[in-house]
Amino acid sequence: MFVETLTPAVRLLIFGAGDDAVPLTDTAHYLGWEVFVYDGRSHYARREKFPHADDVIVRIAGAPAPPVDDWTVAVLMSHSYSQDLEALQQLAHLPLPYLGILGPSKRTTQLLSDAGLERERMAAKLHAPMGLDIGADGPEQVALAVIAQIQASLNGREGGPLSVRDGSIHAREGDAATDWTRSIVCA
């Protein structure tokens, strides 16, 4: 018997093309993820600024939400309240396993209120402020914290230290991680 586990690439949608999105794009690319950068400002959303992105899109107001599947995650980090609000309104109802929002909790609370959304209904996928608490300072460290949180979330983990984990440190059958893989069995 031959068993092969195929794991599809994570598709990261980054809404915001500021300088802090560059290391996030680079880190995700390094992990083999597909990365798409969206921003309504053409002077930010430039292909040469994001050489490791699969695509960089100038997103006009009112554009439909990008297509998503079970392996699509999204982060809002445009530093533009109106752009983040529009993206949140579109993404909130999509089956994303992870939706992160950069910035303080107070800003997220206001975004949710203005979007007519309840935090409790989005609790399973909403991560705001996004990123693990690793004491990140600067864009590269924030990118690491965000990527680590996305990875942990996709695998049904909290992202805490392995030294306090009971049992195996690797995903086992029944863990959320098995939902992200497909096994092909050949006899």
C-alpha positions, 0 to 999 in steps of 0.5 A, spaced: 500 500 500 502 506 498 499 513 502 501 520 499 498 526 503 497 532 499 497 538 502 494 544 498 498 551 498 495 556 503 492 562 499 493 568 503 489 574 501 493 581 504 488 587 503 493 593 504 500 594 500 503 598 505 511 597 507 509 592 512 505 588 507 512 586 504 515 582 509 509 578 510 508 577 503 516 574 503 515 570 509 508 567 506 512 566 499 518 562 502 513 557 506 510 556 499 503 559 500 500 563 494 500 570 496 495 576 493 496 583 495 490 588 494 490 595 495 485 601 492 491 605 492 495 604 485 501 608 488 502 602 493 499 596 489 505 596 485 508 589 482 515 591 483 514 592 491 512 585 491 516 581 487 514 575 491 507 576 490 503 571 486 499 577 484 498 585 486 491 588 484 489 595 485 482 594 488 477 599 486 471 600 491 465 596 490 469 590 487 467 583 488 470 579 494 476 575 491 474 567 490 476 563 496 476 556 498 478 552 504 485 554 504 484 561 503 486 566 509 485 573 509 488 579 513 486 586 513 492 591 514 491 597 509 491 602 514 485 605 511 479 605 515 474 605 509 478 600 505 479 595 511 471 596 512 469 594 505 474 588 505 471 586 512 464 587 510 465 582 504 470 577 507 466 576 514 460 572 510 465 567 507 468 561 509 475 563 511 478 559 517 482 565 518 481 573 518 486 577 521 486 585 522 492 589 524 491 594 529 488 595 536 482 592 539 478 599 539 479 599 531 477 592 530 471 594 535 469 600 531 470 596 524 465 591 526 460 596 529 460 600 522 460 593 518 454 591 522 457 585 525 458 581 532 464 579 534 461 573 537 459 570 531 466 571 527 469 568 533 472 562 530 475 565 524 477 573 527 483 574 530 484 581 532 489 584 533 492 579 529 499 575 530 501 571 536 504 575 542 511 574 541 513 581 543 514 583 535 517 590 534 517 592 526 514 589 520 519 583 519 517 581 526 510 582 525 510 578 519 513 572 523 507 573 529 502 573 523 504 567 519 505 563 526 498 565 528 495 563 521 499 556 521 497 555 528 490 556 527 490 552 520 492 546 524 487 547 530 493 549 535 493 555 540 501 557 538 503 556 545 510 553 547 511 546 545 514 545 552 507 545 555 504 541 550 501 534 553 503 528 548 505 528 541 508 535 538 506 533 531 499 533 528 495 526 529 489 523 526 483 527 529 487 533 530 484 539 525 490 538 521 488 532 518 482 537 515 487 540 511 490 534 507 487 529 503 490 522 502 491 518 496 491 510 497 494 506 492 494 498 492 
